[in-house]
Amino acid sequence: MTNVVIGAASGMGAAVARQLAPRGRLIVADRDVEGVKQIAAELGGDVEPVGCDVTVPDQIDALAANIGELGALVHTAGVSGAMAPGRRVFEINLMGTARVLAAVEPLLGPGSVAVCFASISGHRAPEIPEIMAVLDDPLSDRFFDALIEVGVDPDDATLAYSLSKRGVMRLVRRSTVPWGARGARILSLSPGINDTPMSRFDESHHPIMAEIIKNSPLGRRGQPEEVANVAAFLTSDGASFMTGSDVVVDGGMVATIPDPTAGRIPR
């Protein structure tokens, strides 16, 4: 069986790759090809670097064709609202995840497991049925038009981040039945603010993040290794009765963060 980490070039994805490398064949994938080559060289052994942009279906299909029977898939690739325009955020975070899961579904067997990274920001998105219905069909040709029709501005990058991550949680939950029919599990994982290049970049654009960290129950950023430890557990036999859940790894930050959707969508 082959394990796969997507978004493995840096941050939490690289930390997950380090955890999974001792388990056997590992593919480390990222649109940053040089980054995953460096990770593969660091890890040594049976680790293969693959370039993969999750917004390019042909690249996802090529990755899937190289897997064989899927062991663990940890999908960490994503961007924040400070890194990309709103529609691009949806394309990477939600549509990209949907495409990856569709591509690997034929590879599932007993013991296969996926962990898709969401975010605590997704927990703050209100469950408005009309909006959730649009999020539940992320590969529709009318996705962005449908968002506009229910009062969501798809070009609002902050809102796109929160809703895209809520969409990932819902996608995972809907996938449990078809995955379970093949003996496979699937979960989402919602990190808080971590000491990663992406989070540091976000903090430089959103000073409120420093207050969120300060006021959180543990009063500090997470470390990528702390999140990777949980991902390693979720993909292990120790979590064999877990599927469909969203696991929050945030030092309690979700209890103190402001609502990122306030004033941005109709209630």
KOLMI-413530 format. One line per field, with one value per residue: residue number from 0; x, y, z of N, C-alpha, C in turn. Coordinates in steps of 0.02 Angstrom, whole numbers, always signed. Example, Ala and Ser with C-alpha at 12.3 -4.5 7.8 and 13.67 -1.06 7.14 Angstrom:
2
pos <- c(0/1) .
n_c1 <- c(+660/+642) .
n_c2 <- c(-284/-112) .
n_c3 <- c(+390/+354) .
ca_c1 <- c(+615/+684) .
ca_c2 <- c(-225/-53) .
ca_c3 <- c(+390/+357) .
c_c1 <- c(+660/+645) .
c_c2 <- c(-165/+2) .
c_c3 <- c(+390/+394) .
//
This chain:
267
pos <- c(0/1/2/3/4/5/6/7/8/9/10/11/12/13/14/15/16/17/18/19/20/21/22/23/24/25/26/27/28/29/30/31/32/33/34/35/36/37/38/39/40/41/42/43/44/45/46/47/48/49/50/51/52/53/54/55/56/57/58/59/60/61/62/63/64/65/66/67/68/69/70/71/72/73/74/75/76/77/78/79/80/81/82/83/84/85/86/87/88/89/90/91/92/93/94/95/96/97/98/99/100/101/102/103/104/105/106/107/108/109/110/111/112/113/114/115/116/117/118/119/120/121/122/123/124/125/126/127/128/129/130/131/132/133/134/135/136/137/138/139/140/141/142/143/144/145/146/147/148/149/150/151/152/153/154/155/156/157/158/159/160/161/162/163/164/165/166/167/168/169/170/171/172/173/174/175/176/177/178/179/180/181/182/183/184/185/186/187/188/189/190/191/192/193/194/195/196/197/198/199/200/201/202/203/204/205/206/207/208/209/210/211/212/213/214/215/216/217/218/219/220/221/222/223/224/225/226/227/228/229/230/231/232/233/234/235/236/237/238/239/240/241/242/243/244/245/246/247/248/249/250/251/252/253/254/255/256/257/258/259/260/261/262/263/264/265/266) .
n_c1 <- c(+42/+19/+63/+14/+52/-14/+31/+153/+271/+309/+286/+143/+113/+241/+283/+191/+230/+354/+314/+245/+337/+413/+324/+323/+308/+299/+222/+261/+181/+160/+128/+242/+375/+515/+519/+459/+550/+660/+611/+593/+726/+778/+709/+739/+747/+600/+531/+442/+447/+321/+257/+112/-27/-174/-277/-273/-340/-279/-154/-188/-247/-135/-57/-140/-136/-12/-15/-67/-128/-214/-149/-134/-197/-154/-213/-157/-147/-179/-239/-239/-351/-273/-180/-226/-349/-530/-603/-501/-461/-572/-559/-439/-445/-574/-632/-518/-493/-609/-587/-471/-516/-612/-529/-452/-542/-568/-458/-471/-470/-493/-439/-388/-368/-411/-360/-417/-368/-449/-506/-509/-576/-678/-770/-835/-921/-1088/-1226/-1312/-1443/-1462/-1338/-1254/-1300/-1250/-1112/-1103/-1095/-969/-902/-985/-1026/-1087/-1050/-994/-1086/-1199/-1166/-1169/-1305/-1361/-1321/-1186/-1027/-913/-788/-741/-611/-583/-706/-719/-618/-663/-788/-746/-672/-770/-844/-755/-761/-895/-893/-809/-889/-998/-936/-915/-1002/-991/-853/-843/-910/-814/-726/-649/-590/-624/-580/-586/-473/-449/-342/-279/-203/-43/+137/+190/+247/+135/+43/+120/+131/-3/-24/+50/-32/-151/-169/-252/-237/-133/-191/-289/-209/-147/-257/-306/-343/-222/-130/-32/+48/+19/+129/+192/+224/+143/+16/+40/+64/-64/-126/-52/-95/-232/-226/-185/-198/-243/-345/-453/-593/-640/-719/-779/-778/-734/-584/-524/-379/-311/-271/-376/-419/-533/-635/-621/-603/-655/-807/-778/-865/-955/-1066/-1040/-1116/-1290/-1405) .
n_c2 <- c(-60/+115/+268/+439/+611/+764/+928/+934/+1006/+1099/+1166/+1104/+996/+946/+906/+803/+714/+675/+600/+493/+430/+317/+212/+144/+139/+303/+442/+607/+753/+908/+1072/+1143/+1088/+1080/+1095/+974/+885/+914/+877/+739/+701/+729/+636/+512/+335/+246/+356/+461/+605/+709/+820/+915/+1007/+1046/+1107/+1069/+952/+849/+832/+785/+663/+599/+586/+499/+387/+337/+282/+152/+33/+120/+174/+274/+436/+601/+756/+909/+1024/+1195/+1366/+1528/+1668/+1780/+1749/+1728/+1770/+1767/+1671/+1588/+1536/+1455/+1366/+1299/+1253/+1191/+1140/+1078/+981/+903/+852/+776/+676/+612/+560/+465/+374/+252/+178/+132/+20/-109/-38/+78/+255/+427/+592/+750/+916/+1043/+1185/+1287/+1402/+1363/+1312/+1421/+1463/+1493/+1377/+1395/+1342/+1361/+1407/+1304/+1202/+1241/+1233/+1098/+1048/+1062/+1047/+1085/+1164/+1283/+1335/+1458/+1552/+1505/+1529/+1669/+1689/+1650/+1749/+1760/+1829/+1776/+1828/+1879/+1855/+1822/+1772/+1669/+1582/+1536/+1476/+1384/+1294/+1248/+1183/+1078/+999/+957/+887/+780/+718/+676/+582/+470/+358/+297/+272/+192/+79/+16/-23/+80/+230/+403/+567/+737/+868/+1002/+1126/+1253/+1414/+1399/+1381/+1409/+1443/+1493/+1534/+1632/+1724/+1759/+1819/+1935/+2009/+2013/+2079/+2047/+1914/+1894/+1932/+1834/+1722/+1758/+1765/+1638/+1477/+1402/+1496/+1512/+1484/+1337/+1200/+1132/+996/+955/+951/+860/+746/+711/+688/+576/+484/+475/+412/+288/+118/+133/+222/+157/+152/+274/+386/+508/+614/+782/+833/+938/+1031/+1141/+1209/+1261/+1376/+1394/+1428/+1560/+1639/+1772/+1785/+1751/+1771/+1868/+1995/+1975/+1885/+1851/+1829) .
n_c3 <- c(+0/-30/+43/+46/+45/+17/-20/+38/+41/+137/+305/+392/+308/+273/+399/+425/+325/+373/+482/+422/+340/+393/+375/+256/+75/+13/-59/-89/-122/-209/-274/-272/-335/-316/-179/-129/-178/-100/+26/+5/-16/+109/+189/+133/+90/+35/-38/-142/-238/-309/-425/-407/-438/-364/-429/-557/-653/-733/-675/-549/-586/-639/-525/-449/-530/-502/-379/-344/-231/-107/+46/+169/+147/+164/+152/+141/+68/+35/+34/+111/+142/+134/+42/-86/-214/-187/-269/-311/-189/-157/-266/-240/-103/-82/-206/-256/-157/-172/-301/-282/-192/-271/-370/-302/-255/-329/-289/-163/-23/+103/+253/+197/+218/+236/+277/+276/+273/+358/+442/+591/+562/+478/+567/+613/+517/+480/+479/+355/+260/+118/+74/+116/+34/-90/-66/-54/-181/-254/-377/-476/-630/-613/-493/-437/-485/-420/-287/-285/-309/-188/-105/-74/-92/-201/-221/-106/-9/+126/+171/+79/+121/+248/+214/+117/+194/+281/+187/+155/+272/+264/+144/+177/+274/+196/+120/+195/+188/+53/+60/+174/+130/+60/+152/+201/+284/+322/+369/+432/+480/+586/+604/+718/+735/+678/+687/+548/+379/+304/+404/+470/+368/+354/+479/+465/+386/+454/+597/+705/+729/+817/+937/+948/+969/+1090/+1176/+1177/+1255/+1279/+1247/+1146/+985/+884/+847/+694/+707/+812/+757/+656/+730/+772/+649/+611/+707/+673/+550/+585/+648/+774/+772/+718/+727/+695/+590/+474/+563/+617/+675/+795/+816/+901/+1015/+1087/+1022/+943/+1026/+1052/+938/+828/+729/+565/+461/+491/+447/+314/+244/+207/+341) .
ca_c1 <- c(+0/+56/+40/+21/+41/-20/+48/+207/+334/+327/+235/+112/+120/+308/+285/+155/+272/+405/+281/+223/+392/+433/+272/+328/+309/+267/+225/+254/+159/+149/+142/+311/+411/+580/+508/+450/+613/+702/+583/+608/+797/+787/+681/+771/+704/+553/+492/+443/+418/+279/+226/+39/-68/-240/-325/-261/-363/-232/-101/-218/-255/-68/-39/-179/-112/+52/-23/-82/-178/-204/-146/-157/-192/-163/-219/-147/-139/-229/-215/-280/-379/-221/-133/-256/-417/-581/-619/-443/-464/-620/-533/-386/-464/-633/-636/-459/-504/-659/-556/-425/-554/-642/-477/-425/-593/-559/-399/-484/-479/-494/-382/-372/-393/-392/-370/-417/-361/-498/-481/-557/-616/-738/-818/-870/-968/-1155/-1259/-1369/-1456/-1453/-1266/-1225/-1317/-1203/-1047/-1106/-1087/-913/-878/-1035/-1005/-1121/-1035/-987/-1150/-1245/-1148/-1195/-1378/-1381/-1298/-1115/-980/-857/-725/-722/-563/-591/-766/-705/-578/-705/-837/-713/-654/-832/-860/-713/-790/-957/-873/-785/-946/-1038/-896/-906/-1040/-957/-787/-854/-931/-753/-683/-604/-610/-607/-591/-555/-434/-451/-290/-283/-146/+19/+199/+206/+254/+71/+15/+160/+111/-70/-18/+76/-88/-208/-143/-297/-216/-91/-237/-320/-159/-137/-317/-327/-331/-152/-92/+26/+39/+36/+186/+171/+232/+86/-39/+60/+55/-135/-138/-22/-140/-295/-212/-159/-247/-269/-406/-489/-665/-654/-730/-829/-770/-685/-543/-497/-312/-305/-256/-435/-431/-600/-680/-608/-595/-715/-841/-751/-918/-1001/-1076/-1018/-1168/-1356/-1423) .
ca_c2 <- c(+0/+177/+326/+500/+675/+819/+989/+909/+1042/+1139/+1172/+1045/+940/+917/+872/+741/+669/+646/+550/+435/+400/+250/+162/+111/+183/+368/+494/+675/+791/+979/+1111/+1164/+1027/+1081/+1085/+904/+850/+923/+835/+670/+690/+729/+576/+452/+276/+238/+418/+486/+672/+717/+886/+910/+1065/+1016/+1139/+1043/+883/+801/+818/+742/+596/+569/+566/+440/+330/+316/+260/+82/+28/+176/+165/+336/+499/+661/+811/+971/+1081/+1247/+1435/+1572/+1726/+1830/+1724/+1720/+1797/+1723/+1614/+1544/+1502/+1401/+1317/+1258/+1222/+1148/+1103/+1035/+923/+860/+817/+726/+620/+576/+524/+408/+327/+185/+146/+115/-49/-113/-6/+144/+310/+494/+648/+811/+972/+1098/+1241/+1310/+1454/+1332/+1302/+1483/+1476/+1472/+1326/+1422/+1285/+1377/+1412/+1238/+1163/+1259/+1205/+1025/+1031/+1108/+1038/+1109/+1218/+1345/+1344/+1528/+1585/+1484/+1566/+1737/+1686/+1643/+1807/+1755/+1859/+1728/+1863/+1898/+1802/+1800/+1731/+1608/+1536/+1505/+1433/+1327/+1245/+1215/+1136/+1018/+958/+926/+838/+721/+684/+642/+528/+414/+298/+260/+248/+137/+20/-16/-36/+137/+283/+471/+617/+803/+892/+1075/+1158/+1324/+1453/+1362/+1414/+1388/+1501/+1521/+1570/+1693/+1771/+1784/+1864/+1999/+2044/+2016/+2086/+2017/+1845/+1896/+1934/+1768/+1678/+1780/+1752/+1568/+1442/+1384/+1558/+1506/+1451/+1267/+1181/+1084/+928/+937/+933/+799/+690/+692/+657/+509/+441/+464/+366/+226/+69/+156/+262/+115/+161/+344/+408/+560/+666/+835/+834/+1005/+1032/+1214/+1240/+1294/+1441/+1399/+1457/+1632/+1677/+1806/+1756/+1781/+1783/+1920/+2051/+1959/+1846/+1863/+1781) .
ca_c3 <- c(+0/-37/+80/+7/+77/-32/+16/+81/+31/+195/+357/+421/+262/+280/+464/+417/+285/+417/+524/+383/+303/+416/+365/+191/+17/+25/-111/-63/-180/-198/-335/-264/-351/-283/-107/-112/-192/-41/+80/-11/-4/+182/+219/+107/+87/-21/-40/-210/-245/-368/-433/-414/-423/-356/-473/-625/-651/-763/-627/-497/-615/-644/-457/-431/-570/-475/-309/-333/-177/-61/+118/+200/+110/+205/+104/+178/+23/+41/+39/+153/+108/+123/-8/-152/-221/-161/-312/-309/-125/-166/-314/-209/-40/-85/-269/-260/-113/-203/-358/-256/-165/-327/-406/-264/-233/-357/-260/-93/-2/+176/+285/+169/+260/+215/+323/+237/+319/+357/+483/+641/+531/+452/+621/+627/+463/+501/+438/+317/+214/+48/+61/+124/-25/-143/-47/-62/-252/-272/-445/-523/-675/-591/-422/-418/-497/-367/-226/-292/-304/-118/-68/-56/-138/-206/-225/-37/+6/+195/+173/+40/+161/+299/+182/+84/+244/+303/+133/+162/+326/+240/+93/+213/+306/+144/+90/+240/+168/-1/+82/+220/+92/+35/+209/+209/+329/+300/+421/+422/+537/+586/+645/+735/+709/+688/+669/+480/+335/+286/+462/+481/+315/+372/+537/+442/+354/+500/+665/+755/+744/+878/+994/+953/+1001/+1160/+1216/+1173/+1318/+1289/+1241/+1101/+920/+880/+807/+643/+731/+855/+713/+621/+777/+771/+584/+613/+745/+636/+495/+613/+671/+838/+760/+670/+731/+683/+521/+467/+613/+610/+736/+805/+847/+898/+1079/+1112/+990/+913/+1075/+1061/+876/+804/+672/+504/+412/+516/+402/+246/+212/+237/+394) .
c_c1 <- c(+44/+23/+56/+9/+41/-13/+108/+270/+356/+273/+209/+117/+187/+313/+247/+197/+325/+376/+266/+280/+412/+383/+276/+327/+268/+276/+215/+239/+147/+157/+212/+355/+479/+573/+499/+511/+659/+677/+600/+682/+812/+765/+716/+722/+657/+504/+499/+412/+379/+252/+152/+7/-140/-294/-319/-281/-314/-176/-127/-224/-187/-43/-75/-155/-48/+46/-27/-137/-163/-202/-176/-147/-202/-158/-215/-146/-196/-197/-264/-307/-329/-174/-161/-324/-469/-595/-562/-442/-513/-592/-482/-414/-521/-636/-577/-467/-554/-629/-509/-464/-587/-590/-453/-478/-586/-502/-411/-490/-482/-430/-362/-403/-368/-405/-363/-415/-415/-468/-533/-600/-680/-791/-859/-919/-1037/-1186/-1322/-1384/-1442/-1379/-1233/-1240/-1271/-1134/-1045/-1100/-1029/-888/-930/-1007/-1035/-1103/-1033/-1051/-1200/-1230/-1177/-1270/-1402/-1350/-1226/-1073/-920/-789/-701/-676/-569/-651/-754/-666/-622/-754/-804/-694/-715/-854/-819/-742/-852/-942/-849/-843/-988/-1001/-893/-942/-1006/-889/-796/-874/-871/-703/-635/-633/-590/-625/-566/-521/-431/-397/-311/-225/-82/+79/+223/+215/+187/+41/+54/+143/+43/-65/+8/+21/-148/-183/-186/-275/-172/-135/-272/-272/-153/-197/-340/-309/-259/-105/-30/+4/+50/+100/+164/+175/+173/+25/-22/+52/-17/-152/-110/-66/-203/-286/-185/-216/-277/-332/-454/-565/-685/-663/-784/-822/-725/-649/-509/-431/-290/-288/-315/-453/-501/-650/-674/-604/-659/-744/-815/-803/-965/-1005/-1060/-1070/-1235/-1372/-1498) .
c_c2 <- c(+63/+232/+388/+561/+728/+885/+978/+951/+1081/+1134/+1106/+985/+907/+879/+806/+691/+637/+592/+486/+398/+330/+195/+126/+162/+246/+412/+561/+720/+864/+1014/+1139/+1102/+1025/+1069/+1012/+862/+856/+880/+762/+654/+687/+662/+513/+394/+278/+297/+449/+556/+677/+788/+878/+974/+1040/+1052/+1115/+969/+832/+784/+775/+670/+561/+546/+502/+378/+300/+285/+185/+76/+80/+153/+226/+394/+556/+721/+877/+1033/+1131/+1315/+1474/+1630/+1781/+1811/+1724/+1753/+1744/+1662/+1564/+1504/+1443/+1346/+1271/+1218/+1172/+1107/+1055/+973/+875/+820/+762/+665/+579/+534/+462/+357/+258/+145/+121/+40/-50/-84/+60/+198/+376/+543/+711/+871/+1024/+1155/+1259/+1366/+1425/+1319/+1364/+1502/+1451/+1422/+1354/+1373/+1302/+1380/+1343/+1194/+1178/+1229/+1130/+1002/+1072/+1102/+1055/+1164/+1285/+1363/+1418/+1567/+1568/+1518/+1637/+1739/+1679/+1697/+1805/+1786/+1812/+1762/+1889/+1842/+1777/+1754/+1665/+1558/+1499/+1456/+1373/+1274/+1211/+1165/+1073/+972/+921/+873/+774/+682/+646/+582/+466/+351/+263/+235/+188/+73/-18/-29/+19/+189/+351/+520/+685/+823/+968/+1103/+1229/+1361/+1417/+1402/+1387/+1450/+1533/+1561/+1635/+1746/+1801/+1834/+1933/+2041/+2053/+2020/+2055/+1946/+1842/+1896/+1867/+1720/+1695/+1760/+1680/+1532/+1423/+1442/+1555/+1477/+1376/+1257/+1130/+1012/+906/+918/+867/+738/+665/+659/+586/+461/+425/+416/+299/+179/+90/+196/+224/+123/+234/+356/+461/+619/+722/+840/+902/+1001/+1104/+1247/+1278/+1359/+1449/+1431/+1532/+1672/+1713/+1771/+1788/+1796/+1840/+1979/+2037/+1917/+1860/+1809/+1767) .
c_c3 <- c(+0/+4/+39/+51/+23/+6/+61/+79/+93/+248/+383/+375/+267/+346/+461/+377/+328/+462/+485/+348/+328/+400/+298/+135/+29/-36/-77/-123/-161/-266/-332/-273/-315/-208/-89/-130/-131/+17/+67/+2/+71/+212/+196/+103/+27/-23/-109/-213/-311/-369/-445/-391/-421/-395/-545/-626/-679/-714/-569/-524/-621/-576/-438/-467/-543/-405/-302/-281/-124/+11/+151/+152/+160/+158/+143/+134/+31/+44/+82/+111/+97/+66/-79/-155/-201/-204/-313/-243/-129/-211/-283/-150/-46/-149/-276/-217/-144/-261/-334/-230/-220/-363/-369/-246/-265/-326/-190/-82/+74/+207/+255/+214/+231/+272/+281/+285/+305/+398/+536/+613/+503/+504/+636/+571/+482/+452/+406/+260/+141/+29/+66/+63/-84/-128/-58/-135/-281/-343/-497/-567/-653/-519/-402/-430/-442/-301/-228/-283/-232/-74/-46/-111/-145/-212/-158/-11/+78/+202/+136/+81/+211/+267/+148/+135/+275/+250/+135/+216/+301/+186/+126/+243/+254/+115/+133/+217/+109/+18/+128/+185/+65/+90/+225/+256/+300/+355/+397/+487/+532/+632/+665/+703/+728/+665/+602/+437/+317/+344/+476/+429/+332/+430/+515/+409/+401/+572/+719/+773/+806/+941/+1004/+988/+1075/+1203/+1215/+1238/+1331/+1276/+1197/+1034/+929/+840/+755/+666/+775/+813/+677/+666/+776/+704/+581/+652/+704/+578/+519/+633/+738/+832/+715/+673/+723/+608/+521/+514/+588/+677/+742/+844/+850/+964/+1108/+1078/+963/+961/+1080/+997/+858/+744/+608/+452/+432/+467/+329/+209/+244/+288/+393) .
//
